[in-house]
């Protein structure tokens, strides 16, 4: 006899586990297709710039504009003079923020944004302190760096103030 019963049992054993392996692969494929295996989907949105220039709210829309609301917790009034970062464009002029005030800043991006995606932006805010002294020389520029992580929303739902 050319084939033995042991060989047939081994092949049946491998085929049974092969079908189980294919079922597991199909399940993982379906979960991946529907986005259930995307960990960034479960990470909450965040806007971190520290305590002195506190990010009160942020919004990323698909126009593509990033809207930030900052509260000035420095000891002086400040003037935001520039915003930089990778894929970041800022065409707004200087923005004065008094001590304890909250102001809105709109920042552009050259990165293509799609509704529902989660995006991360590393941003550097350049500012001057307005200490009110009659110093003939302007105060030096300072930087605050931060990170924004959030879901891209439709542009019609932007922050109002």
Backbone torsions as a table, in degrees:
resi	resn	phi	psi	omega
1	UNK	NA	130.7	-174.5
2	UNK	-76.4	-42.7	-178.3
3	UNK	-105.3	146.3	177.8
4	UNK	-110.4	164.0	179.3
5	UNK	-65.4	-31.5	-179.6
6	UNK	-65.5	-39.3	178.7
7	UNK	-64.8	-39.8	178.8
8	UNK	-66.7	-40.3	178.7
9	UNK	-63.9	-39.1	179.7
10	UNK	-66.5	-41.0	178.8
11	UNK	-66.2	-43.6	178.0
12	UNK	-62.0	-38.0	178.1
13	UNK	-62.2	-47.2	-179.3
14	UNK	-67.0	-39.5	179.1
15	UNK	-65.0	-41.1	179.0
16	UNK	-60.9	-47.2	179.3
17	UNK	-71.0	-28.0	175.1
18	UNK	-63.8	-42.6	177.5
19	UNK	-65.6	-39.5	178.0
20	UNK	-63.7	-41.3	178.5
21	UNK	-63.9	-41.8	177.1
22	UNK	-63.7	-37.8	177.6
23	UNK	-64.3	-40.4	178.1
24	UNK	-65.3	-43.5	177.9
25	UNK	-61.2	-41.9	179.0
26	UNK	-63.8	-40.7	179.1
27	UNK	-63.7	-45.6	178.5
28	UNK	-64.2	-39.3	177.7
29	UNK	-61.9	-43.3	178.6
30	UNK	-65.7	-42.8	178.8
31	UNK	-63.3	-38.9	178.7
32	UNK	-67.9	-41.3	-179.8
33	UNK	-60.1	-39.6	-178.2
34	UNK	-89.7	8.4	173.9
35	UNK	79.2	14.3	-178.4
36	UNK	-77.2	-14.2	-179.7
37	UNK	-103.9	13.5	179.8
38	UNK	-92.1	103.9	-174.9
39	UNK	-66.0	-27.8	-179.4
40	UNK	-67.0	-19.8	178.2
41	UNK	-65.9	-26.3	-175.6
42	UNK	-100.7	-5.2	178.1
43	UNK	-84.3	131.2	-178.3
44	UNK	-70.3	153.2	176.3
45	UNK	-64.0	148.2	-179.8
46	UNK	-148.3	155.1	177.3
47	UNK	-144.5	104.7	-173.5
48	UNK	-119.3	115.7	175.1
49	UNK	-131.5	9.7	-179.3
50	UNK	93.3	-179.1	-175.6
51	UNK	-85.4	-29.1	-175.3
52	UNK	-73.9	-37.6	172.8
53	UNK	-118.2	84.6	-170.3
54	UNK	-81.2	127.6	177.2
55	UNK	-82.8	109.9	-178.0
56	UNK	-82.8	-32.3	-178.4
57	UNK	-161.5	155.5	176.3
58	UNK	-147.9	157.4	-177.2
59	UNK	-152.7	128.0	177.6
60	UNK	-113.5	116.8	178.1
61	UNK	-113.3	165.1	-171.9
62	UNK	-84.3	17.4	-177.3
63	UNK	-81.0	-19.6	-11.7
64	UNK	-96.5	114.3	178.3
65	UNK	-129.5	139.0	173.5
66	UNK	-109.0	122.6	179.5
67	UNK	-108.1	128.3	-179.6
68	UNK	-124.1	146.0	172.1
69	UNK	-121.4	116.9	-177.6
70	UNK	-108.8	144.7	171.0
71	UNK	-111.3	131.0	-180.0
72	UNK	-84.4	111.3	176.1
73	UNK	-111.7	16.5	173.7
74	UNK	-72.0	171.6	178.6
75	UNK	-79.4	-10.8	-177.6
76	UNK	-128.4	167.5	167.8
77	UNK	-68.1	151.2	178.2
78	UNK	-130.5	161.7	173.2
79	UNK	-126.3	117.4	175.5
80	UNK	-78.5	121.7	-175.0
81	UNK	-104.4	-27.3	-177.5
82	UNK	-158.8	154.3	175.9
83	UNK	-131.7	126.1	-178.8
84	UNK	-131.2	169.9	178.2
85	UNK	155.6	170.1	178.7
86	UNK	-67.4	129.5	-179.7
87	UNK	65.6	20.2	-177.5
88	UNK	-108.7	135.3	173.1
89	UNK	-126.1	137.8	178.4
90	UNK	-133.7	117.9	-179.2
91	UNK	-114.4	0.4	178.8
92	UNK	-73.8	158.1	178.0
93	UNK	-82.2	-171.5	178.0
94	UNK	-62.1	143.0	-180.0
95	UNK	-121.7	117.9	177.8
96	UNK	-85.7	130.7	176.9
97	UNK	-127.2	114.1	178.1
98	UNK	-72.7	162.7	179.0
99	UNK	-56.8	122.6	179.4
100	UNK	83.2	-5.5	180.0
101	UNK	-80.8	156.8	175.0
102	UNK	-116.8	127.6	179.7
103	UNK	-130.0	152.5	179.9
104	UNK	-97.0	139.9	176.4
105	UNK	-129.7	129.0	175.8
106	UNK	-104.9	128.2	-177.2
107	UNK	-123.3	138.2	176.6
108	UNK	-94.1	162.8	175.4
109	UNK	-139.1	146.3	177.3
110	UNK	-91.0	-5.8	179.7
111	UNK	-75.8	133.7	175.3
112	UNK	-68.8	129.8	-178.1
113	UNK	-115.5	140.0	-179.5
114	UNK	-125.8	133.4	-177.6
115	UNK	-53.8	132.3	178.1
116	UNK	96.0	-19.6	178.2
117	UNK	-75.4	153.7	172.6
118	UNK	-99.0	133.1	-177.6
119	UNK	-127.5	150.8	176.3
120	UNK	-121.4	133.2	176.9
121	UNK	-129.1	128.7	171.4
122	UNK	-97.2	121.4	-171.3
123	UNK	-125.9	142.8	175.0
124	UNK	-117.1	123.2	178.1
125	UNK	-99.7	122.8	176.9
126	UNK	-101.2	132.0	-176.8
127	UNK	-146.8	165.9	173.8
128	UNK	-122.0	144.8	172.9
129	UNK	-83.3	138.3	176.1
130	UNK	-109.7	83.7	-173.8
131	UNK	-82.8	-4.6	175.9
132	UNK	81.1	1.7	-179.7
133	UNK	-76.7	149.5	179.7
134	UNK	-79.5	40.0	-179.0
135	UNK	-71.7	123.9	-179.4
136	UNK	-70.1	-18.2	179.3
137	UNK	-95.8	137.2	178.6
138	UNK	-65.9	150.8	178.7
139	UNK	-68.3	150.7	-178.0
140	UNK	-68.3	157.7	177.3
141	UNK	-79.2	146.8	177.3
142	UNK	-126.1	160.8	179.3
143	UNK	-125.1	143.1	169.2
144	UNK	-127.5	124.2	178.8
145	UNK	-105.9	149.4	-179.4
146	UNK	-156.2	177.4	-178.0
147	UNK	-133.4	137.9	176.0
148	UNK	-117.4	131.9	175.5
149	UNK	-132.6	122.6	-178.5
150	UNK	-166.2	168.8	179.0
151	UNK	-86.1	138.0	178.1
152	UNK	-74.8	126.9	-177.6
153	UNK	-110.6	163.0	174.4
154	UNK	-64.4	146.7	-172.7
155	UNK	-66.7	-16.5	-178.9
156	UNK	-73.9	-11.0	-174.7
157	UNK	-105.4	22.6	-176.2
158	UNK	-60.3	165.5	178.2
159	UNK	-67.0	142.3	-177.0
160	UNK	-88.7	-30.0	-178.9
161	UNK	-145.0	NA	NA
